[in-house]
Amino acid sequence: MAEVAVAEGRRIAVLAAVESTLGPTRKLLQESADAAGVKVELIGAPCLDAWPLFVNGEQDQYLGRIVEHARHLAVDVDVIVLAQASMAPAADLLRDLQIPVLTSPRAAVARAVTRTG
């Protein structure tokens, strides 16, 4: 996910519903950018009001809030990284955006396929 994100754009939004996820995800993205020799601007985009919805089992509302937040971000960034695995289904709801929306589970599977294939 991080390698793809830094290859796709310079302004990268890191969307997270839990504050503690932002730091490690930003660090991973910065390490990938450094390894690739590219300069990126990492934009923390917390969506903390979504997490209680997830905790309460309100999956549709949780994803709806993530999608709403991502759509607002999309006008100002090149890439959106959904920093938590719980957000992965939101990527399907954002396919119409003109920018990549990346999730760690999907990127990890795609990477594994290219390494074994």
N, CA, C and O atoms as a GROMACS GRO file, in nm:
protein
  468
    1MET      N    1   0.083  -0.118   0.000
    1MET     CA    2   0.000   0.000   0.000
    1MET      C    3   0.088   0.125   0.000
    1MET      O    4   0.066   0.217  -0.079
    2ALA      N    5   0.187   0.128   0.088
    2ALA     CA    6   0.272   0.246   0.099
    2ALA      C    7   0.352   0.268  -0.028
    2ALA      O    8   0.365   0.381  -0.074
    3GLU      N    9   0.406   0.162  -0.084
    3GLU     CA   10   0.484   0.174  -0.207
    3GLU      C   11   0.398   0.225  -0.322
    3GLU      O   12   0.440   0.310  -0.400
    4VAL      N   13   0.278   0.173  -0.332
    4VAL     CA   14   0.185   0.217  -0.436
    4VAL      C   15   0.148   0.363  -0.414
    4VAL      O   16   0.145   0.441  -0.509
    5ALA      N   17   0.119   0.400  -0.291
    5ALA     CA   18   0.078   0.538  -0.261
    5ALA      C   19   0.184   0.638  -0.304
    5ALA      O   20   0.153   0.739  -0.368
    6VAL      N   21   0.310   0.612  -0.269
    6VAL     CA   22   0.414   0.710  -0.304
    6VAL      C   23   0.446   0.708  -0.453
    6VAL      O   24   0.499   0.806  -0.506
    7ALA      N   25   0.415   0.600  -0.520
    7ALA     CA   26   0.434   0.594  -0.665
    7ALA      C   27   0.322   0.668  -0.739
    7ALA      O   28   0.342   0.715  -0.850
    8GLU      N   29   0.205   0.677  -0.677
    8GLU     CA   30   0.087   0.735  -0.742
    8GLU      C   31   0.072   0.885  -0.726
    8GLU      O   32   0.008   0.950  -0.808
    9GLY      N   33   0.132   0.942  -0.621
    9GLY     CA   34   0.112   1.086  -0.602
    9GLY      C   35   0.197   1.143  -0.492
    9GLY      O   36   0.256   1.070  -0.414
   10ARG      N   37   0.202   1.274  -0.487
   10ARG     CA   38   0.285   1.343  -0.388
   10ARG      C   39   0.205   1.392  -0.268
   10ARG      O   40   0.259   1.399  -0.158
   11ARG      N   41   0.079   1.424  -0.288
   11ARG     CA   42  -0.007   1.467  -0.175
   11ARG      C   43  -0.092   1.348  -0.136
   11ARG      O   44  -0.185   1.310  -0.207
   12ILE      N   45  -0.059   1.289  -0.020
   12ILE     CA   46  -0.123   1.165   0.023
   12ILE      C   47  -0.200   1.189   0.152
   12ILE      O   48  -0.142   1.229   0.253
   13ALA      N   49  -0.330   1.165   0.148
   13ALA     CA   50  -0.412   1.175   0.267
   13ALA      C   51  -0.413   1.041   0.339
   13ALA      O   52  -0.430   0.936   0.277
   14VAL      N   53  -0.393   1.046   0.469
   14VAL     CA   54  -0.397   0.927   0.553
   14VAL      C   55  -0.524   0.936   0.636
   14VAL      O   56  -0.531   1.012   0.733
   15LEU      N   57  -0.625   0.860   0.597
   15LEU     CA   58  -0.755   0.864   0.663
   15LEU      C   59  -0.760   0.754   0.768
   15LEU      O   60  -0.738   0.637   0.737
   16ALA      N   61  -0.789   0.792   0.891
   16ALA     CA   62  -0.798   0.696   1.001
   16ALA      C   63  -0.912   0.732   1.094
   16ALA      O   64  -0.941   0.850   1.115
   17ALA      N   65  -0.978   0.631   1.148
   17ALA     CA   66  -1.087   0.653   1.242
   17ALA      C   67  -1.039   0.645   1.386
   17ALA      O   68  -1.112   0.677   1.479
   18VAL      N   69  -0.915   0.601   1.405
   18VAL     CA   70  -0.854   0.592   1.537
   18VAL      C   71  -0.723   0.670   1.532
   18VAL      O   72  -0.637   0.643   1.448
   19GLU      N   73  -0.707   0.766   1.620
   19GLU     CA   74  -0.590   0.854   1.620
   19GLU      C   75  -0.458   0.777   1.622
   19GLU      O   76  -0.362   0.818   1.557
   20SER      N   77  -0.452   0.668   1.697
   20SER     CA   78  -0.327   0.594   1.712
   20SER      C   79  -0.281   0.527   1.583
   20SER      O   80  -0.167   0.483   1.574
   21THR      N   81  -0.367   0.520   1.484
   21THR     CA   82  -0.331   0.460   1.356
   21THR      C   83  -0.254   0.558   1.267
   21THR      O   84  -0.176   0.516   1.181
   22LEU      N   85  -0.274   0.686   1.288
   22LEU     CA   86  -0.212   0.786   1.200
   22LEU      C   87  -0.059   0.782   1.203
   22LEU      O   88   0.004   0.779   1.097
   23GLY      N   89  -0.001   0.781   1.320
   23GLY     CA   90   0.145   0.786   1.332
   23GLY      C   91   0.215   0.671   1.261
   23GLY      O   92   0.302   0.696   1.178
   24PRO      N   93   0.180   0.546   1.292
   24PRO     CA   94   0.247   0.435   1.225
   24PRO      C   95   0.226   0.433   1.073
   24PRO      O   96   0.317   0.397   0.998
   25THR      N   97   0.108   0.473   1.028
   25THR     CA   98   0.083   0.473   0.884
   25THR      C   99   0.164   0.582   0.816
   25THR      O  100   0.222   0.560   0.710
   26ARG      N  101   0.170   0.698   0.876
   26ARG     CA  102   0.252   0.807   0.822
   26ARG      C  103   0.399   0.767   0.818
   26ARG      O  104   0.470   0.796   0.721
   27LYS      N  105   0.446   0.700   0.922
   27LYS     CA  106   0.585   0.656   0.927
   27LYS      C  107   0.614   0.558   0.813
   27LYS      O  108   0.717   0.570   0.746
   28LEU      N  109   0.525   0.463   0.792
   28LEU     CA  110   0.541   0.366   0.684
   28LEU      C  111   0.545   0.434   0.548
   28LEU      O  112   0.628   0.402   0.463
   29LEU      N  113   0.455   0.528   0.528
   29LEU     CA  114   0.451   0.601   0.401
   29LEU      C  115   0.579   0.682   0.380
   29LEU      O  116   0.633   0.686   0.269
   30GLN      N  117   0.626   0.748   0.486
   30GLN     CA  118   0.748   0.828   0.474
   30GLN      C  119   0.869   0.738   0.444
   30GLN      O  120   0.954   0.774   0.363
   31GLU      N  121   0.876   0.623   0.509
   31GLU     CA  122   0.985   0.529   0.482
   31GLU      C  123   0.982   0.482   0.338
   31GLU      O  124   1.086   0.469   0.274
   32SER      N  125   0.863   0.456   0.286
   32SER     CA  126   0.850   0.414   0.146
   32SER      C  127   0.891   0.526   0.051
   32SER      O  128   0.956   0.501  -0.050
   33ALA      N  129   0.852   0.648   0.084
   33ALA     CA  130   0.891   0.763   0.000
   33ALA      C  131   1.042   0.781   0.002
   33ALA      O  132   1.103   0.803  -0.102
   34ASP      N  133   1.101   0.772   0.120
   34ASP     CA  134   1.247   0.786   0.131
   34ASP      C  135   1.318   0.677   0.050
   34ASP      O  136   1.414   0.706  -0.020
   35ALA      N  137   1.270   0.555   0.060
   35ALA     CA  138   1.331   0.443  -0.013
   35ALA      C  139   1.318   0.462  -0.164
   35ALA      O  140   1.407   0.422  -0.240
   36ALA      N  141   1.209   0.524  -0.206
   36ALA     CA  142   1.186   0.548  -0.349
   36ALA      C  143   1.254   0.677  -0.396
   36ALA      O  144   1.260   0.704  -0.516
   37GLY      N  145   1.304   0.755  -0.302
   37GLY     CA  146   1.369   0.880  -0.338
   37GLY      C  147   1.272   0.987  -0.386
   37GLY      O  148   1.308   1.071  -0.468
   38VAL      N  149   1.151   0.985  -0.334
   38VAL     CA  150   1.051   1.085  -0.372
   38VAL      C  151   1.010   1.167  -0.251
   38VAL      O  152   1.016   1.120  -0.137
   39LYS      N  153   0.969   1.287  -0.278
   39LYS     CA  154   0.922   1.378  -0.173
   39LYS      C  155   0.769   1.373  -0.172
   39LYS      O  156   0.705   1.388  -0.276
   40VAL      N  157   0.712   1.351  -0.054
   40VAL     CA  158   0.567   1.347  -0.043
   40VAL      C  159   0.520   1.441   0.068
   40VAL      O  160   0.596   1.474   0.160
   41GLU      N  161   0.397   1.482   0.057
   41GLU     CA  162   0.331   1.556   0.163
   41GLU      C  163   0.224   1.464   0.221
   41GLU      O  164   0.128   1.428   0.153
   42LEU      N  165   0.242   1.426   0.347
   42LEU     CA  166   0.147   1.337   0.413
   42LEU      C  167   0.048   1.422   0.492
   42LEU      O  168   0.087   1.502   0.577
   43ILE      N  169  -0.078   1.402   0.463
   43ILE     CA  170  -0.183   1.483   0.523
   43ILE      C  171  -0.266   1.394   0.614
   43ILE      O  172  -0.341   1.308   0.568
   44GLY      N  173  -0.252   1.416   0.743
   44GLY     CA  174  -0.333   1.342   0.839
   44GLY      C  175  -0.479   1.381   0.825
   44GLY      O  176  -0.513   1.499   0.825
   45ALA      N  177  -0.564   1.282   0.814
   45ALA     CA  178  -0.707   1.308   0.793
   45ALA      C  179  -0.790   1.222   0.888
   45ALA      O  180  -0.859   1.130   0.844
   46PRO      N  181  -0.784   1.254   1.017
   46PRO     CA  182  -0.862   1.174   1.111
   46PRO      C  183  -1.012   1.192   1.090
   46PRO      O  184  -1.061   1.300   1.059
   47CYS      N  185  -1.081   1.081   1.108
   47CYS     CA  186  -1.228   1.080   1.099
   47CYS      C  187  -1.278   1.009   1.226
   47CYS      O  188  -1.341   0.904   1.220
   48LEU      N  189  -1.247   1.070   1.338
   48LEU     CA  190  -1.265   1.006   1.468
   48LEU      C  191  -1.411   0.981   1.505
   48LEU      O  192  -1.440   0.892   1.585
   49ASP      N  193  -1.502   1.057   1.447
   49ASP     CA  194  -1.643   1.034   1.479
   49ASP      C  195  -1.698   0.907   1.414
   49ASP      O  196  -1.809   0.866   1.445
   50ALA      N  197  -1.621   0.846   1.326
   50ALA     CA  198  -1.665   0.721   1.262
   50ALA      C  199  -1.645   0.600   1.353
   50ALA      O  200  -1.723   0.506   1.349
   51TRP      N  201  -1.541   0.603   1.435
   51TRP     CA  202  -1.506   0.484   1.512
   51TRP      C  203  -1.617   0.436   1.606
   51TRP      O  204  -1.640   0.315   1.613
   52PRO      N  205  -1.686   0.523   1.678
   52PRO     CA  206  -1.796   0.474   1.762
   52PRO      C  207  -1.902   0.398   1.683
   52PRO      O  208  -1.965   0.305   1.735
   53LEU      N  209  -1.922   0.436   1.559
   53LEU     CA  210  -2.018   0.364   1.475
   53LEU      C  211  -1.971   0.221   1.452
   53LEU      O  212  -2.050   0.127   1.458
   54PHE      N  213  -1.843   0.205   1.425
   54PHE     CA  214  -1.786   0.072   1.404
   54PHE      C  215  -1.797  -0.012   1.532
   54PHE      O  216  -1.840  -0.127   1.529
   55VAL      N  217  -1.759   0.048   1.643
   55VAL     CA  218  -1.762  -0.022   1.772
   55VAL      C  219  -1.903  -0.067   1.806
   55VAL      O  220  -1.922  -0.174   1.865
   56ASN      N  221  -2.003   0.012   1.769
   56ASN     CA  222  -2.143  -0.021   1.797
   56ASN      C  223  -2.205  -0.113   1.693
   56ASN      O  224  -2.325  -0.141   1.698
   57GLY      N  225  -2.124  -0.160   1.598
   57GLY     CA  226  -2.175  -0.254   1.498
   57GLY      C  227  -2.256  -0.189   1.388
   57GLY      O  228  -2.328  -0.258   1.316
   58GLU      N  229  -2.246  -0.058   1.373
   58GLU     CA  230  -2.320   0.014   1.271
   58GLU      C  231  -2.232   0.027   1.146
   58GLU      O  232  -2.188   0.137   1.110
   59GLN      N  233  -2.207  -0.087   1.082
   59GLN     CA  234  -2.112  -0.094   0.971
   59GLN      C  235  -2.148  -0.002   0.854
   59GLN      O  236  -2.061   0.067   0.802
   60ASP      N  237  -2.273   0.000   0.814
   60ASP     CA  238  -2.313   0.086   0.702
   60ASP      C  239  -2.290   0.234   0.733
   60ASP      O  240  -2.242   0.309   0.648
   61GLN      N  241  -2.324   0.275   0.853
   61GLN     CA  242  -2.304   0.414   0.891
   61GLN      C  243  -2.153   0.446   0.903
   61GLN      O  244  -2.109   0.554   0.864
   62TYR      N  245  -2.078   0.351   0.956
   62TYR     CA  246  -1.932   0.367   0.966
   62TYR      C  247  -1.871   0.389   0.828
   62TYR      O  248  -1.796   0.484   0.806
   63LEU      N  249  -1.904   0.300   0.736
   63LEU     CA  250  -1.850   0.314   0.601
   63LEU      C  251  -1.900   0.441   0.534
   63LEU      O  252  -1.824   0.506   0.461
   64GLY      N  253  -2.025   0.476   0.558
   64GLY     CA  254  -2.079   0.600   0.501
   64GLY      C  255  -2.003   0.722   0.548
   64GLY      O  256  -1.977   0.814   0.471
   65ARG      N  257  -1.966   0.722   0.674
   65ARG     CA  258  -1.890   0.836   0.728
   65ARG      C  259  -1.750   0.841   0.669
   65ARG      O  260  -1.699   0.948   0.637
   66ILE      N  261  -1.687   0.725   0.653
   66ILE     CA  262  -1.554   0.718   0.592
   66ILE      C  263  -1.561   0.767   0.447
   66ILE      O  264  -1.477   0.846   0.403
   67VAL      N  265  -1.660   0.722   0.375
   67VAL     CA  266  -1.678   0.762   0.235
   67VAL      C  267  -1.700   0.912   0.224
   67VAL      O  268  -1.639   0.978   0.140
   68GLU      N  269  -1.784   0.966   0.308
   68GLU     CA  270  -1.810   1.111   0.307
   68GLU      C  271  -1.681   1.189   0.331
   68GLU      O  272  -1.652   1.286   0.261
   69HIS      N  273  -1.604   1.147   0.428
   69HIS     CA  274  -1.478   1.215   0.461
   69HIS      C  275  -1.379   1.204   0.344
   69HIS      O  276  -1.314   1.302   0.308
   70ALA      N  277  -1.370   1.087   0.286
   70ALA     CA  278  -1.278   1.066   0.173
   70ALA      C  279  -1.317   1.154   0.054
   70ALA      O  280  -1.229   1.209  -0.012
   71ARG      N  281  -1.444   1.166   0.027
   71ARG     CA  282  -1.488   1.250  -0.086
   71ARG      C  283  -1.448   1.396  -0.066
   71ARG      O  284  -1.412   1.464  -0.162
   72HIS      N  285  -1.454   1.444   0.056
   72HIS     CA  286  -1.410   1.581   0.083
   72HIS      C  287  -1.259   1.596   0.063
   72HIS      O  288  -1.213   1.699   0.014
   73LEU      N  289  -1.185   1.495   0.101
   73LEU     CA  290  -1.039   1.499   0.086
   73LEU      C  291  -0.995   1.493  -0.060
   73LEU      O  292  -0.895   1.554  -0.098
   74ALA      N  293  -1.070   1.421  -0.140
   74ALA     CA  294  -1.029   1.389  -0.277
   74ALA      C  295  -1.001   1.510  -0.364
   74ALA      O  296  -0.923   1.500  -0.459
   75VAL      N  297  -1.061   1.622  -0.334
   75VAL     CA  298  -1.040   1.741  -0.417
   75VAL      C  299  -0.903   1.804  -0.397
   75VAL      O  300  -0.859   1.884  -0.480
   76ASP      N  301  -0.836   1.769  -0.288
   76ASP     CA  302  -0.709   1.834  -0.255
   76ASP      C  303  -0.588   1.742  -0.253
   76ASP      O  304  -0.477   1.788  -0.224
   77VAL      N  305  -0.606   1.613  -0.282
   77VAL     CA  306  -0.494   1.519  -0.271
   77VAL      C  307  -0.483   1.434  -0.397
   77VAL      O  308  -0.574   1.430  -0.480
   78ASP      N  309  -0.370   1.365  -0.409
   78ASP     CA  310  -0.346   1.276  -0.523
   78ASP      C  311  -0.384   1.131  -0.493
   78ASP      O  312  -0.418   1.055  -0.583
   79VAL      N  313  -0.378   1.095  -0.366
   79VAL     CA  314  -0.402   0.958  -0.322
   79VAL      C  315  -0.466   0.963  -0.184
   79VAL      O  316  -0.435   1.051  -0.103
   80ILE      N  317  -0.556   0.868  -0.158
   80ILE     CA  318  -0.612   0.852  -0.024
   80ILE      C  319  -0.575   0.713   0.025
   80ILE      O  320  -0.598   0.613  -0.044
   81VAL      N  321  -0.517   0.707   0.144
   81VAL     CA  322  -0.484   0.580   0.208
   81VAL      C  323  -0.584   0.560   0.321
   81VAL      O  324  -0.593   0.643   0.412
   82LEU      N  325  -0.657   0.450   0.316
   82LEU     CA  326  -0.746   0.412   0.424
   82LEU      C  327  -0.662   0.329   0.521
   82LEU      O  328  -0.628   0.215   0.491
   83ALA      N  329  -0.631   0.386   0.635
   83ALA     CA  330  -0.526   0.334   0.722
   83ALA      C  331  -0.565   0.213   0.806
   83ALA      O  332  -0.478   0.153   0.871
   84GLN      N  333  -0.690   0.175   0.806
   84GLN     CA  334  -0.733   0.064   0.889
   84GLN      C  335  -0.802  -0.041   0.803
   84GLN      O  336  -0.876  -0.008   0.710
   85ALA      N  337  -0.777  -0.167   0.834
   85ALA     CA  338  -0.838  -0.277   0.759
   85ALA      C  339  -0.991  -0.269   0.761
   85ALA      O  340  -1.056  -0.309   0.665
   86SER      N  341  -1.047  -0.219   0.870
   86SER     CA  342  -1.193  -0.208   0.881
   86SER      C  343  -1.252  -0.115   0.776
   86SER      O  344  -1.372  -0.118   0.750
   87MET      N  345  -1.169  -0.032   0.715
   87MET     CA  346  -1.215   0.064   0.615
   87MET      C  347  -1.214   0.007   0.473
   87MET      O  348  -1.267   0.071   0.382
   88ALA      N  349  -1.156  -0.109   0.453
   88ALA     CA  350  -1.139  -0.163   0.318
   88ALA      C  351  -1.267  -0.164   0.235
   88ALA      O  352  -1.261  -0.130   0.117
   89PRO      N  353  -1.383  -0.200   0.290
   89PRO     CA  354  -1.504  -0.198   0.207
   89PRO      C  355  -1.539  -0.059   0.153
   89PRO      O  356  -1.609  -0.049   0.052
   90ALA      N  357  -1.493   0.046   0.218
   90ALA     CA  358  -1.521   0.181   0.170
   90ALA      C  359  -1.455   0.207   0.035
   90ALA      O  360  -1.505   0.288  -0.044
   91ALA      N  361  -1.345   0.140   0.008
   91ALA     CA  362  -1.276   0.161  -0.120
   91ALA      C  363  -1.368   0.128  -0.238
   91ALA      O  364  -1.364   0.195  -0.341
   92ASP      N  365  -1.451   0.025  -0.222
   92ASP     CA  366  -1.545  -0.010  -0.329
   92ASP      C  367  -1.646   0.101  -0.353
   92ASP      O  368  -1.691   0.121  -0.466
   93LEU      N  369  -1.681   0.172  -0.249
   93LEU     CA  370  -1.779   0.280  -0.260
   93LEU      C  371  -1.717   0.408  -0.313
   93LEU      O  372  -1.788   0.506  -0.339
   94LEU      N  373  -1.586   0.408  -0.330
   94LEU     CA  374  -1.514   0.526  -0.378
   94LEU      C  375  -1.451   0.505  -0.515
   94LEU      O  376  -1.365   0.583  -0.556
   95ARG      N  377  -1.491   0.402  -0.584
   95ARG     CA  378  -1.431   0.371  -0.715
   95ARG      C  379  -1.452   0.481  -0.818
   95ARG      O  380  -1.376   0.489  -0.915
   96ASP      N  381  -1.552   0.564  -0.799
   96ASP     CA  382  -1.580   0.669  -0.896
   96ASP      C  383  -1.485   0.789  -0.882
   96ASP      O  384  -1.484   0.876  -0.969
   97LEU      N  385  -1.407   0.794  -0.776
   97LEU     CA  386  -1.313   0.904  -0.760
   97LEU      C  387  -1.206   0.898  -0.868
   97LEU      O  388  -1.175   0.791  -0.920
   98GLN      N  389  -1.152   1.011  -0.900
   98GLN     CA  390  -1.049   1.019  -1.004
   98GLN      C  391  -0.909   0.997  -0.949
   98GLN      O  392  -0.810   1.018  -1.020
   99ILE      N  393  -0.899   0.956  -0.823
   99ILE     CA  394  -0.770   0.931  -0.760
   99ILE      C  395  -0.770   0.792  -0.697
   99ILE      O  396  -0.877   0.738  -0.669
  100PRO      N  397  -0.652   0.734  -0.675
  100PRO     CA  398  -0.647   0.604  -0.608
  100PRO      C  399  -0.690   0.613  -0.462
  100PRO      O  400  -0.656   0.708  -0.392
  101VAL      N  401  -0.764   0.513  -0.419
  101VAL     CA  402  -0.800   0.495  -0.278
  101VAL      C  403  -0.744   0.358  -0.240
  101VAL      O  404  -0.788   0.255  -0.290
  102LEU      N  405  -0.646   0.360  -0.151
  102LEU     CA  406  -0.571   0.238  -0.121
  102LEU      C  407  -0.602   0.186   0.019
  102LEU      O  408  -0.624   0.263   0.112
  103THR      N  409  -0.602   0.054   0.030
  103THR     CA  410  -0.620  -0.012   0.159
  103THR      C  411  -0.510  -0.114   0.176
  103THR      O  412  -0.461  -0.172   0.079
  104SER      N  413  -0.471  -0.136   0.299
  104SER     CA  414  -0.361  -0.230   0.323
  104SER      C  415  -0.397  -0.374   0.285
  104SER      O  416  -0.312  -0.442   0.226
  105PRO      N  417  -0.516  -0.425   0.316
  105PRO     CA  418  -0.543  -0.565   0.279
  105PRO      C  419  -0.535  -0.589   0.128
  105PRO      O  420  -0.476  -0.688   0.084
  106ARG      N  421  -0.593  -0.501   0.050
  106ARG     CA  422  -0.592  -0.521  -0.095
  106ARG      C  423  -0.453  -0.508  -0.153
  106ARG      O  424  -0.412  -0.587  -0.238
  107ALA      N  425  -0.380  -0.408  -0.108
  107ALA     CA  426  -0.245  -0.388  -0.158
  107ALA      C  427  -0.155  -0.504  -0.121
  107ALA      O  428  -0.070  -0.545  -0.200
  108ALA      N  429  -0.173  -0.557  -0.002
  108ALA     CA  430  -0.091  -0.671   0.041
  108ALA      C  431  -0.118  -0.794  -0.044
  108ALA      O  432  -0.026  -0.865  -0.083
  109VAL      N  433  -0.244  -0.820  -0.074
  109VAL     CA  434  -0.279  -0.933  -0.158
  109VAL      C  435  -0.224  -0.914  -0.299
  109VAL      O  436  -0.168  -1.007  -0.357
  110ALA      N  437  -0.240  -0.796  -0.353
  110ALA     CA  438  -0.189  -0.769  -0.489
  110ALA      C  439  -0.038  -0.787  -0.492
  110ALA      O  440   0.016  -0.843  -0.588
  111ARG      N  441   0.030  -0.740  -0.391
  111ARG     CA  442   0.176  -0.755  -0.384
  111ARG      C  443   0.216  -0.902  -0.377
  111ARG      O  444   0.311  -0.944  -0.443
  112ALA      N  445   0.144  -0.980  -0.295
  112ALA     CA  446   0.174  -1.121  -0.283
  112ALA      C  447   0.154  -1.194  -0.414
  112ALA      O  448   0.231  -1.283  -0.449
  113VAL      N  449   0.050  -1.157  -0.487
  113VAL     CA  450   0.023  -1.220  -0.616
  113VAL      C  451   0.135  -1.191  -0.715
  113VAL      O  452   0.178  -1.280  -0.787
  114THR      N  453   0.183  -1.067  -0.719
  114THR     CA  454   0.290  -1.034  -0.814
  114THR      C  455   0.421  -1.101  -0.776
  114THR      O  456   0.502  -1.130  -0.864
  115ARG      N  457   0.443  -1.127  -0.650
  115ARG     CA  458   0.567  -1.193  -0.607
  115ARG      C  459   0.563  -1.342  -0.633
  115ARG      O  460   0.667  -1.404  -0.655
  116THR      N  461   0.445  -1.403  -0.630
  116THR     CA  462   0.435  -1.547  -0.651
  116THR      C  463   0.404  -1.582  -0.794
  116THR      O  464   0.425  -1.696  -0.838
  117GLY      N  465   0.354  -1.485  -0.869
  117GLY     CA  466   0.310  -1.510  -1.005
  117GLY      C  467   0.414  -1.492  -1.102
  117GLY      O  468   0.391  -1.510  -1.222
   0.00000   0.00000   0.00000
